[in-house]
Amino acid sequence: MKRFTIHANKYLTRDTVGFYHADYHGGGNWRKKGTIENVITTLKNDITPYDKQTLFNAAKRLAVILLEELPEIPRILQIRPLTVCVVPRAKKEDYYRENQKIFRRVVSLVVDRLDGFENGTKYILRHTNTKTTHLVNSGGGGDGSMPYPGITKDTCFISPNVKGKDILLIDDLYTRTINVDEDAIQALYDFGANSVVFYSVGRTVRRNRNYRYRYAW
């Protein structure tokens, strides 16, 4: 697990501590079984539906990563308990099939097995569609808005239970240029969270060839 800083910008008023499991390189890596790219893409299950065994294998790999790394975060930061929230997918809840909601389900199951964590995995729920940012360049982003400051509060239900809590916000993939995670962190603060720390499974290193820059941070 690696540590980094999510810097304040027009979406986020303060620097935030972040952790991630591995670099996400994109490209053809999503086809290579066992890679982080493959696990994340499989669990998104957006284009060609995966069979049950493939989904199970990806979910099992994710659970192993989370069980190993999440307990390290409160130890490093000396914050307990941490209430775990999950960044919602781009579309509203009933848009997705159940086999497209496995990421959040695995996080929930893992959190319930660990001491020092509160399960808030459904404390942020999307009620209005937004663009699916990782599919926009291929024309598959669907309806809704691209990220803008305040989009999380405009398109999500946020539980009042976040007030006064120390939050661990989890996403499958962090990409600095997208600002979905920055906006979600700010929304938690605006709803009264005491503190927010971030964790993602992957952190984007290189965007696709339509972009001229190599690094996404």
KEKE-3310 file (N, C-alpha, C; in steps of 0.2 Angstrom, whole numbers, plus 5000, padded with zeros to 4 digits):
npx = (5004:5003:5006:4999:4995:4980:4977:4971:4959:4948:4937:4939:4942:4953:4969:4970:4974:4978:4978:4983:4982:4989:4998:4988:4988:4981:4977:4981:4981:4970:4966:4974:4974:4972:4979:4979:4972:4964:4956:4949:4942:4935:4926:4918:4911:4905:4904:4905:4896:4903:4906:4900:4910:4922:4919:4918:4931:4938:4932:4936:4950:4950:4945:4955:4965:4959:4957:4970:4976:4967:4966:4979:4977:4970:4980:4991:4987:4982:4969:4953:4936:4935:4923:4917:4914:4908:4913:4900:4894:4893:4880:4862:4856:4847:4850:4860:4864:4864:4876:4884:4887:4896:4908:4906:4899:4908:4917:4909:4907:4920:4923:4914:4920:4931:4939:4937:4931:4917:4902:4898:4894:4883:4881:4882:4873:4868:4856:4853:4858:4875:4888:4897:4913:4924:4920:4918:4926:4925:4912:4903:4898:4885:4870:4868:4878:4895:4909:4908:4911:4902:4894:4892:4884:4873:4868:4867:4861:4865:4870:4864:4871:4885:4889:4900:4909:4924:4929:4933:4935:4931:4936:4936:4946:4957:4959:4967:4964:4950:4942:4931:4932:4938:4927:4918:4924:4924:4910:4907:4913:4906:4894:4896:4906:4920:4933:4941:4948:4956:4955:4960:4959:4966:4978:4978:4990:4994:4985:4973:4978:4974:4977:4989:4998:5008:5007:4994:4994)
npy = (4994:5011:5028:5044:5062:5070:5084:5101:5109:5117:5109:5104:5109:5107:5099:5081:5065:5051:5034:5020:5004:5000:5005:5010:5006:5006:5004:4989:4981:4977:4966:4956:4943:4944:4956:4973:4981:4972:4967:4978:4982:4971:4970:4982:4978:4983:4982:4970:4957:4948:4931:4921:4915:4922:4934:4931:4927:4939:4947:4940:4942:4956:4956:4950:4960:4971:4966:4964:4977:4988:4988:4993:5007:5014:5011:5018:5031:5033:5034:5029:5024:5021:5026:5018:5023:5022:5028:5031:5023:5030:5031:5031:5021:5011:5009:5000:4982:4969:4962:4971:4978:4973:4978:4987:4978:4969:4977:4980:4968:4965:4975:4972:4962:4967:4974:4990:4997:5005:5001:5010:5009:5012:5025:5035:5037:5036:5046:5052:5052:5053:5057:5043:5043:5035:5030:5040:5044:5034:5035:5030:5036:5039:5047:5063:5074:5079:5079:5092:5105:5101:5091:5079:5082:5086:5075:5064:5055:5058:5051:5057:5051:5053:5064:5071:5060:5051:5047:5034:5035:5025:5020:5012:5016:5030:5045:5059:5070:5069:5072:5067:5060:5070:5079:5071:5069:5082:5084:5076:5082:5094:5089:5087:5078:5073:5070:5065:5052:5044:5030:5020:5006:5006:5018:5030:5030:5032:5039:5036:5035:5046:5057:5069:5069:5060:5056:5055:5063)
npz = (5000:4996:5000:4997:4993:4991:4983:4988:4978:4966:4968:4981:4997:5006:5008:5007:5015:5006:5001:4991:4982:4971:4955:4941:4925:4913:4896:4888:4899:4906:4901:4906:4917:4935:4936:4943:4934:4928:4938:4942:4930:4928:4939:4937:4925:4914:4899:4891:4898:4912:4916:4930:4938:4934:4939:4952:4955:4953:4963:4975:4974:4976:4989:4997:4995:5002:5015:5019:5018:5023:5037:5041:5039:5050:5059:5055:5055:5067:5070:5076:5079:5061:5049:5035:5019:5002:4986:4975:4960:4943:4939:4944:4957:4953:4940:4938:4936:4948:4947:4944:4955:4963:4968:4979:4987:4991:4998:5009:5015:5019:5028:5038:5044:5050:5064:5072:5062:5055:5046:5033:5020:5012:5014:5005:4991:4974:4966:4954:4937:4931:4920:4914:4917:4913:4901:4892:4882:4873:4868:4877:4888:4892:4899:4909:4919:4917:4929:4941:4952:4967:4962:4968:4980:4973:4966:4974:4988:5004:5019:5035:5045:5043:5050:5061:5061:5058:5042:5031:5015:5001:4984:4968:4959:4957:4949:4946:4937:4935:4946:4953:4965:4974:4974:4981:4993:4998:4999:5010:5020:5020:5024:5037:5042:5052:5049:5034:5026:5012:5001:4987:4976:4964:4956:4944:4932:4918:4905:4891:4874:4867:4875:4879:4890:4901:4915:4927:4938)
capx = (5000:5006:5002:4999:4991:4975:4978:4965:4958:4941:4932:4941:4945:4959:4973:4968:4978:4976:4982:4981:4986:4994:4997:4984:4991:4976:4979:4978:4982:4964:4965:4979:4971:4976:4982:4974:4968:4959:4951:4944:4938:4930:4920:4914:4907:4901:4903:4903:4895:4907:4903:4900:4917:4926:4917:4920:4939:4940:4930:4941:4956:4949:4944:4962:4969:4956:4958:4977:4978:4963:4968:4985:4976:4969:4986:4996:4984:4980:4962:4948:4935:4934:4917:4919:4910:4911:4911:4895:4895:4891:4873:4858:4856:4843:4852:4865:4863:4867:4883:4888:4888:4900:4914:4903:4897:4915:4920:4905:4908:4927:4922:4910:4925:4937:4938:4939:4928:4909:4900:4894:4895:4878:4879:4882:4869:4867:4849:4853:4863:4880:4892:4902:4919:4929:4918:4916:4930:4923:4905:4898:4897:4878:4867:4870:4884:4902:4910:4908:4911:4896:4890:4890:4878:4867:4866:4867:4858:4871:4867:4866:4876:4892:4891:4905:4913:4930:4927:4937:4931:4934:4934:4940:4951:4958:4962:4967:4961:4943:4939:4925:4934:4939:4921:4914:4927:4921:4903:4907:4915:4900:4888:4898:4911:4925:4939:4941:4954:4954:4959:4958:4963:4971:4979:4980:4997:4994:4978:4974:4983:4971:4979:4996:5002:5008:5005:4988:4995)
capy = (5000:5017:5034:5050:5067:5073:5092:5105:5112:5120:5104:5102:5115:5105:5093:5075:5060:5046:5028:5016:4998:4999:5009:5008:5009:5006:5001:4982:4977:4975:4959:4951:4941:4945:4963:4977:4984:4967:4966:4984:4982:4965:4972:4987:4974:4988:4981:4963:4954:4943:4925:4921:4913:4927:4939:4928:4927:4946:4949:4936:4946:4962:4955:4949:4966:4975:4963:4966:4984:4993:4988:4997:5014:5017:5010:5023:5038:5033:5036:5024:5020:5024:5024:5017:5025:5020:5032:5028:5023:5036:5031:5030:5014:5006:5008:4994:4975:4967:4960:4977:4982:4969:4981:4989:4973:4966:4982:4980:4961:4965:4980:4969:4957:4970:4978:4997:5000:5005:5000:5016:5008:5014:5031:5039:5033:5041:5046:5055:5049:5057:5054:5037:5046:5031:5028:5045:5045:5029:5037:5027:5039:5040:5054:5066:5079:5078:5081:5099:5106:5100:5086:5074:5084:5087:5069:5059:5055:5057:5050:5062:5048:5055:5070:5070:5054:5050:5043:5031:5035:5020:5020:5007:5019:5037:5048:5066:5074:5068:5075:5064:5058:5076:5081:5067:5071:5089:5083:5073:5088:5099:5086:5087:5073:5076:5070:5061:5049:5041:5024:5017:5000:5008:5025:5030:5032:5034:5040:5033:5038:5053:5062:5070:5068:5053:5055:5058:5067)
capz = (5000:4995:5003:4993:4995:4986:4985:4987:4971:4966:4971:4988:5001:5010:5007:5010:5015:5002:5001:4986:4982:4965:4950:4936:4919:4908:4890:4887:4905:4909:4898:4909:4923:4941:4937:4946:4929:4926:4943:4942:4924:4928:4943:4934:4922:4910:4892:4890:4905:4914:4919:4938:4940:4933:4944:4959:4956:4954:4970:4979:4974:4980:4996:4999:4996:5007:5021:5021:5018:5027:5045:5041:5039:5056:5063:5053:5056:5074:5070:5077:5073:5054:5046:5028:5014:4996:4981:4971:4953:4940:4937:4950:4960:4950:4933:4937:4938:4954:4946:4943:4962:4968:4972:4985:4992:4994:5003:5015:5018:5022:5034:5043:5047:5053:5070:5072:5057:5055:5039:5030:5013:5008:5016:4999:4986:4968:4964:4947:4933:4929:4914:4916:4914:4910:4895:4888:4876:4868:4867:4881:4895:4894:4901:4915:4918:4918:4935:4942:4960:4970:4959:4973:4983:4968:4963:4978:4995:5009:5026:5041:5050:5042:5054:5067:5060:5054:5037:5026:5008:4996:4977:4965:4955:4958:4943:4948:4933:4935:4952:4957:4972:4977:4976:4986:5000:5000:5001:5016:5025:5020:5028:5044:5044:5056:5045:5028:5023:5005:4999:4981:4974:4959:4955:4937:4930:4911:4902:4884:4869:4865:4880:4878:4896:4903:4921:4929:4944)
cpx = (5004:5002:5004:4995:4986:4975:4972:4965:4951:4936:4933:4945:4951:4962:4970:4973:4975:4981:4979:4985:4991:4993:4992:4986:4986:4978:4976:4979:4976:4963:4969:4976:4975:4979:4976:4969:4962:4954:4946:4939:4933:4924:4916:4909:4902:4899:4901:4902:4900:4903:4904:4907:4922:4925:4919:4928:4941:4938:4934:4947:4956:4948:4951:4966:4966:4958:4965:4978:4973:4965:4974:4983:4975:4976:4991:4994:4982:4973:4957:4942:4935:4927:4918:4913:4913:4908:4906:4897:4892:4883:4869:4858:4853:4845:4857:4862:4866:4874:4887:4889:4892:4906:4911:4901:4903:4917:4916:4906:4915:4926:4919:4915:4931:4935:4940:4936:4920:4907:4895:4894:4889:4876:4879:4879:4867:4860:4848:4859:4869:4884:4897:4909:4924:4927:4916:4920:4928:4915:4900:4897:4889:4876:4870:4876:4891:4904:4911:4908:4903:4891:4888:4884:4872:4864:4866:4863:4864:4868:4869:4871:4883:4894:4895:4909:4919:4929:4933:4933:4935:4932:4939:4946:4951:4962:4961:4963:4953:4939:4933:4926:4935:4932:4917:4917:4924:4914:4902:4908:4909:4894:4891:4903:4917:4932:4937:4947:4952:4958:4956:4962:4968:4972:4982:4986:4997:4987:4979:4977:4980:4973:4987:5001:5002:5006:4999:4988:5001)
cpy = (5006:5023:5040:5056:5069:5080:5096:5108:5115:5115:5103:5107:5113:5099:5087:5069:5054:5040:5024:5009:4997:5004:5006:5011:5009:5002:4993:4978:4974:4968:4954:4949:4942:4952:4967:4980:4979:4966:4972:4984:4977:4967:4977:4983:4978:4986:4974:4959:4948:4937:4925:4919:4918:4933:4937:4929:4935:4949:4946:4940:4952:4961:4954:4955:4970:4972:4964:4973:4989:4993:4992:5005:5017:5016:5016:5030:5038:5036:5030:5026:5024:5021:5024:5018:5023:5026:5029:5028:5029:5037:5030:5023:5009:5005:5002:4987:4974:4965:4965:4981:4978:4972:4984:4984:4969:4971:4981:4973:4962:4970:4976:4964:4960:4974:4985:5000:5000:5005:5006:5015:5010:5021:5037:5035:5038:5040:5049:5054:5055:5054:5048:5039:5041:5028:5033:5046:5039:5030:5033:5030:5040:5047:5056:5070:5076:5081:5089:5100:5106:5095:5081:5076:5085:5081:5063:5060:5054:5057:5055:5058:5049:5060:5068:5064:5055:5045:5041:5031:5030:5021:5015:5010:5027:5040:5056:5071:5074:5072:5073:5062:5065:5079:5077:5068:5077:5088:5080:5078:5093:5096:5084:5082:5077:5076:5065:5058:5045:5035:5022:5011:5002:5016:5026:5033:5035:5034:5037:5038:5045:5059:5063:5069:5061:5051:5059:5062:5072)
cpz = (5000:4998:4998:4996:4989:4988:4984:4980:4971:4968:4978:4991:5005:5007:5010:5010:5011:5002:4995:4986:4977:4960:4945:4930:4913:4902:4890:4893:4908:4906:4902:4916:4929:4942:4940:4941:4928:4932:4943:4936:4925:4933:4941:4929:4917:4903:4890:4896:4906:4917:4927:4941:4939:4938:4951:4960:4957:4961:4975:4980:4977:4987:5000:5000:5001:5014:5024:5022:5023:5034:5046:5042:5046:5061:5061:5055:5063:5075:5071:5081:5066:5051:5038:5024:5007:4991:4976:4964:4950:4939:4944:4951:4956:4942:4933:4939:4944:4953:4944:4950:4966:4971:4979:4990:4995:4999:5010:5019:5022:5028:5039:5047:5051:5059:5069:5066:5058:5048:5037:5023:5009:5011:5010:4993:4980:4966:4957:4943:4931:4923:4917:4913:4911:4903:4890:4882:4871:4866:4871:4887:4897:4896:4907:4913:4920:4925:4936:4950:4962:4967:4963:4977:4979:4966:4967:4985:4999:5016:5031:5046:5049:5047:5060:5066:5056:5049:5033:5020:5003:4989:4974:4961:4956:4952:4945:4944:4932:4940:4955:4964:4977:4979:4981:4993:5002:5002:5008:5022:5025:5024:5035:5046:5047:5053:5039:5026:5017:5004:4992:4980:4969:4958:4948:4936:4923:4908:4895:4880:4866:4870:4878:4884:4898:4910:4923:4936:4944)
residu = (MET:LYS:ARG:PHE:THR:ILE:HIS:ALA:ASN:LYS:TYR:LEU:THR:ARG:ASP:THR:VAL:GLY:PHE:TYR:HIS:ALA:ASP:TYR:HIS:GLY:GLY:GLY:ASN:TRP:ARG:LYS:LYS:GLY:THR:ILE:GLU:ASN:VAL:ILE:THR:THR:LEU:LYS:ASN:ASP:ILE:THR:PRO:TYR:ASP:LYS:GLN:THR:LEU:PHE:ASN:ALA:ALA:LYS:ARG:LEU:ALA:VAL:ILE:LEU:LEU:GLU:GLU:LEU:PRO:GLU:ILE:PRO:ARG:ILE:LEU:GLN:ILE:ARG:PRO:LEU:THR:VAL:CYS:VAL:VAL:PRO:ARG:ALA:LYS:LYS:GLU:ASP:TYR:TYR:ARG:GLU:ASN:GLN:LYS:ILE:PHE:ARG:ARG:VAL:VAL:SER:LEU:VAL:VAL:ASP:ARG:LEU:ASP:GLY:PHE:GLU:ASN:GLY:THR:LYS:TYR:ILE:LEU:ARG:HIS:THR:ASN:THR:LYS:THR:THR:HIS:LEU:VAL:ASN:SER:GLY:GLY:GLY:GLY:ASP:GLY:SER:MET:PRO:TYR:PRO:GLY:ILE:THR:LYS:ASP:THR:CYS:PHE:ILE:SER:PRO:ASN:VAL:LYS:GLY:LYS:ASP:ILE:LEU:LEU:ILE:ASP:ASP:LEU:TYR:THR:ARG:THR:ILE:ASN:VAL:ASP:GLU:ASP:ALA:ILE:GLN:ALA:LEU:TYR:ASP:PHE:GLY:ALA:ASN:SER:VAL:VAL:PHE:TYR:SER:VAL:GLY:ARG:THR:VAL:ARG:ARG:ASN:ARG:ASN:TYR:ARG:TYR:ARG:TYR:ALA:TRP)
# end
